[in-house]
Amino acid sequence: MLKNSYKNLFFFMLISGTMLSVSSSSWFAIWMGLEINLLSIIPLMMDTKNLYSSEATLKYFLTQALASSVLLFSVIMFYVITKTEFLNLNDNSKLPMNILNMMLISALMLKSGAAPFHFWFPNVMEGISWFNNMILMTWQKIAPIMLMTYCLNMDILLISIVLSSFFGSIGGLNQMSLRKLMAFSSINHLSWMMIGLMKSETLWFSYFLFYCFLSLTMVFLFNNYKIFYLNQMFTKLSHNMMTKFIILVPLLSLGGLPPFLGFFPKWMIIEHLVFLNSFFILFILMMFTLITLFFYLRICYSSFLMSAQKNNWEYQLMTKSSFFTFNSFMIFVSCSGFMVINLYFFLL
């Protein structure tokens, strides 16, 4: 758990706010859960050792407050339109209902960081710690994405899927910061989750679980080696081939390369889209995912090909540590998990 007791309290409230939102039957209770979640993560994001944390926290608070205001306004207007005695729900009232539905789902996209409302996400990720990055990339996406199932608008979702795939891949090409790279990667993965959301709730949640596991692995590695920028891959990891391998395998798995575990959730969505003859959107997702795989490979390019220096005593120190044991398990799951799953379905 966290070192400070008050942070443990806010972390518990963070989880409670999300659970309240996804389990409520009223939009006002959902809004209340989102506000509890927002007010709980603000103290967790503040860090006295990081000068940029205050700026990132303020950006996050203002963006989420705007999204919450739009969501609350949309919910109130829904109640006004449906409960007013002077307005009958006929053909003339469909237009304001569609506009409110568009506003509602746009507010949820802003909360989750989906394009075209992604402008805040990389900047906030850049100014906070790896632990808070992990929360933003995984837990904070649960409530907005699940709430999208209550107000699905296929046209808006398709536009957001294409834009998220585009900006998530193109935006990471010129970035030297690993936190921004992971942010744009998360935006790209969000496009796959939303296309799964349009087809099946089980499909997107399965993808989300695999994404959480692989993101946790990468964040744990980057945080352990205190790596934040691309040039640190050369200075800190050039001494040991095993260390390079430990970081390369989860990256390739997160990128969705076929032999690794990260390809399995993409395979499920690809199979589903092929079955539904949605070849155009599938082509877009696959093409832009290849671009994200390119800048995943670029992360390890400097440490693998620019230097071959290795110190035996550092290798012995690492192999005897519990950290090496944990990462060996992570690598084993990333490499062999895909084959184990295939064997399971084959035996069934």
ZICORBEL-V512565 format. One record per residue. N is the residue number from 1. SS is DSSP state (@ for helix, = for strand, . for the rest). PHI is phi as a letter, one per 30 degrees, with the letter a starting at -180 (999 if undefined). PSI is psi as a letter, one per 30 degrees, with the letter a starting at -180 (* if undefined). Layout:
# ZICORBEL-V512565
<<N,SS,PHI,PSI> <N,SS,PHI,PSI>>
This chain:
# ZICORBEL-V512565
<<1,.,999,l> <2,.,d,l> <3,.,d,e> <4,.,d,k> <5,@,d,e> <6,@,d,f> <7,@,d,e> <8,@,d,e> <9,@,d,e> <10,@,d,e> <11,@,d,e> <12,@,d,e> <13,@,d,e> <14,@,d,e> <15,@,d,e> <16,@,d,e> <17,@,d,e> <18,@,d,e> <19,@,d,e> <20,@,d,e> <21,@,d,e> <22,@,d,f> <23,@,c,g> <24,.,d,l> <25,.,c,f> <26,.,c,k> <27,@,d,e> <28,@,d,e> <29,@,d,e> <30,@,d,e> <31,@,d,e> <32,@,d,e> <33,@,d,e> <34,@,d,e> <35,@,d,e> <36,@,d,e> <37,@,d,e> <38,@,d,e> <39,@,d,f> <40,@,d,e> <41,@,d,f> <42,@,d,e> <43,@,d,f> <44,@,d,e> <45,@,d,f> <46,.,d,k> <47,.,b,k> <48,.,d,f> <49,.,d,f> <50,.,c,j> <51,.,d,f> <52,.,c,f> <53,@,d,e> <54,@,d,e> <55,@,d,e> <56,@,d,e> <57,@,d,e> <58,@,d,e> <59,@,d,e> <60,@,d,e> <61,@,d,e> <62,@,d,e> <63,@,d,e> <64,@,d,e> <65,@,d,e> <66,@,d,e> <67,@,d,e> <68,@,d,e> <69,@,d,e> <70,@,d,e> <71,@,d,e> <72,@,d,e> <73,@,d,e> <74,@,d,e> <75,@,d,e> <76,@,d,e> <77,@,d,e> <78,@,d,e> <79,@,d,e> <80,@,d,e> <81,@,d,e> <82,@,d,f> <83,@,c,f> <84,.,d,k> <85,.,d,f> <86,.,c,g> <87,.,b,j> <88,.,c,k> <89,.,d,i> <90,.,c,a> <91,@,d,f> <92,@,d,f> <93,@,c,f> <94,@,d,e> <95,@,d,e> <96,@,d,e> <97,@,d,e> <98,@,d,e> <99,@,d,e> <100,@,d,e> <101,@,d,e> <102,@,d,e> <103,@,d,e> <104,@,d,e> <105,@,d,f> <106,@,d,e> <107,@,d,e> <108,@,d,e> <109,@,d,e> <110,@,d,e> <111,@,d,e> <112,@,d,f> <113,.,i,g> <114,.,d,k> <115,.,d,k> <116,.,d,g> <117,.,c,h> <118,.,c,g> <119,.,e,f> <120,.,d,f> <121,@,d,e> <122,@,d,e> <123,@,d,e> <124,@,d,e> <125,@,d,e> <126,@,d,f> <127,.,c,g> <128,.,b,l> <129,.,d,l> <130,@,d,e> <131,@,d,e> <132,@,d,e> <133,@,e,e> <134,@,d,e> <135,@,d,e> <136,@,d,e> <137,@,d,f> <138,.,b,d> <139,.,d,e> <140,@,d,f> <141,@,c,f> <142,@,d,e> <143,@,d,e> <144,@,d,e> <145,@,d,e> <146,@,d,e> <147,@,d,f> <148,@,d,f> <149,@,d,f> <150,@,d,f> <151,@,b,h> <152,.,d,k> <153,.,b,j> <154,@,d,e> <155,@,d,e> <156,@,d,e> <157,@,d,e> <158,@,d,e> <159,@,d,e> <160,@,d,e> <161,@,d,e> <162,@,d,e> <163,@,d,e> <164,@,d,e> <165,@,d,e> <166,@,d,e> <167,@,d,e> <168,@,d,f> <169,@,c,e> <170,@,d,e> <171,.,d,f> <172,.,d,f> <173,.,d,e> <174,.,c,g> <175,.,c,k> <176,.,c,f> <177,=,d,k> <178,@,d,f> <179,@,d,e> <180,@,d,e> <181,@,d,e> <182,@,d,e> <183,@,d,e> <184,@,d,e> <185,@,d,e> <186,@,d,e> <187,@,d,e> <188,@,d,e> <189,@,d,f> <190,@,d,e> <191,@,d,e> <192,@,d,e> <193,@,d,e> <194,@,d,e> <195,@,d,e> <196,@,d,e> <197,@,d,e> <198,@,d,f> <199,@,c,e> <200,.,a,k> <201,@,d,e> <202,@,d,e> <203,@,d,e> <204,@,d,e> <205,@,d,e> <206,@,d,e> <207,@,d,e> <208,@,d,e> <209,@,d,e> <210,@,d,e> <211,@,d,e> <212,@,d,e> <213,@,d,e> <214,@,d,e> <215,@,d,e> <216,@,d,e> <217,@,d,e> <218,@,d,e> <219,@,d,e> <220,@,d,e> <221,@,d,e> <222,@,d,e> <223,@,d,e> <224,@,d,e> <225,@,c,g> <226,.,h,h> <227,.,c,k> <228,.,b,f> <229,=,b,l> <230,.,d,e> <231,.,d,f> <232,@,d,f> <233,@,d,e> <234,@,d,e> <235,@,d,e> <236,@,c,f> <237,@,c,g> <238,.,d,f> <239,.,d,f> <240,.,b,k> <241,@,d,e> <242,@,d,e> <243,@,d,e> <244,@,d,e> <245,@,d,e> <246,@,d,e> <247,@,d,e> <248,@,d,e> <249,@,d,e> <250,@,d,e> <251,@,d,e> <252,@,d,e> <253,@,d,e> <254,@,d,e> <255,@,d,f> <256,.,i,g> <257,.,d,k> <258,.,e,e> <259,.,d,f> <260,.,c,l> <261,.,d,e> <262,@,d,f> <263,@,d,f> <264,@,d,e> <265,@,d,e> <266,@,d,e> <267,@,d,e> <268,@,d,e> <269,@,d,e> <270,@,d,e> <271,@,d,e> <272,@,d,e> <273,@,d,e> <274,@,d,e> <275,@,d,e> <276,.,c,g> <277,.,i,h> <278,.,c,i> <279,@,d,e> <280,@,d,e> <281,@,d,e> <282,@,d,e> <283,@,d,e> <284,@,d,e> <285,@,d,e> <286,@,d,e> <287,@,d,e> <288,@,d,f> <289,@,d,e> <290,@,d,e> <291,@,d,e> <292,@,d,e> <293,@,d,e> <294,@,d,e> <295,@,d,f> <296,@,d,e> <297,@,d,e> <298,@,d,f> <299,@,d,e> <300,@,c,f> <301,@,d,e> <302,@,d,e> <303,@,d,f> <304,@,d,e> <305,@,c,f> <306,.,c,f> <307,.,a,k> <308,.,b,g> <309,.,d,k> <310,.,b,k> <311,.,c,k> <312,@,d,e> <313,@,d,e> <314,@,d,e> <315,@,d,e> <316,@,d,e> <317,@,d,e> <318,@,d,e> <319,@,d,f> <320,.,c,f> <321,.,c,l> <322,@,d,f> <323,@,d,e> <324,@,d,e> <325,@,d,e> <326,@,d,e> <327,@,d,e> <328,@,d,e> <329,@,d,e> <330,@,d,e> <331,@,d,e> <332,@,d,e> <333,@,d,e> <334,@,d,e> <335,@,d,e> <336,@,c,f> <337,@,d,e> <338,@,d,e> <339,@,d,e> <340,@,d,e> <341,@,d,e> <342,@,d,e> <343,@,d,e> <344,@,d,e> <345,@,d,f> <346,@,d,e> <347,@,d,f> <348,.,d,*>>
